[in-house]
Amino acid sequence: MEDWQILSITAAVIIGIVVMILRLRINPALALVIGAMVLGLLTGLGTV
């Protein structure tokens, strides 16, 4: 995966975390966990 793809996915996940916290009123810790899972799956880390 190219560097620009990883950076754009990371930027999208950060924006998603902020939206989850501010708009959807999700607990920030839960939003960070969800964001980390999404980032890992989208960048090819895979499941545990």
C-alpha positions as CSV (number, residue, x, y, z in Angstrom):
1,M,0.0,0.0,0.0
2,E,1.3,3.4,-0.9
3,D,2.2,6.1,1.7
4,W,-0.4,8.5,0.4
5,Q,-3.1,5.9,0.7
6,I,-2.2,5.2,4.4
7,L,-2.1,8.9,5.1
8,S,-5.5,9.5,3.5
9,I,-7.1,6.6,5.4
10,T,-5.6,7.9,8.6
11,A,-6.9,11.4,8.0
12,A,-10.4,10.0,7.2
13,V,-10.3,7.9,10.4
14,I,-9.3,10.9,12.5
15,I,-12.2,12.9,11.0
16,G,-14.5,10.0,11.7
17,I,-13.4,9.9,15.4
18,V,-14.0,13.6,15.8
19,V,-17.5,13.2,14.2
20,M,-18.3,10.2,16.5
21,I,-17.3,12.2,19.6
22,L,-18.9,15.5,18.7
23,R,-22.0,14.6,16.6
24,L,-22.9,11.1,17.7
25,R,-22.0,11.7,21.4
26,I,-20.1,8.4,21.6
27,N,-17.8,8.0,24.6
28,P,-14.3,9.2,23.4
29,A,-12.5,6.0,24.6
30,L,-15.0,3.9,22.6
31,A,-14.6,6.2,19.5
32,L,-10.8,5.8,19.7
33,V,-11.1,2.0,19.9
34,I,-13.4,1.9,16.9
35,G,-11.2,4.3,15.0
36,A,-8.1,2.1,15.7
37,M,-9.9,-1.0,14.6
38,V,-11.1,0.6,11.4
39,L,-7.6,2.0,10.7
40,G,-6.0,-1.4,11.2
41,L,-8.5,-3.2,9.0
42,L,-8.3,-0.6,6.2
43,T,-4.5,-0.5,6.1
44,G,-4.2,-4.3,5.9
45,L,-3.2,-5.2,9.4
46,G,-5.9,-7.9,9.5
47,T,-7.7,-9.4,12.5
48,V,-6.0,-10.9,15.5
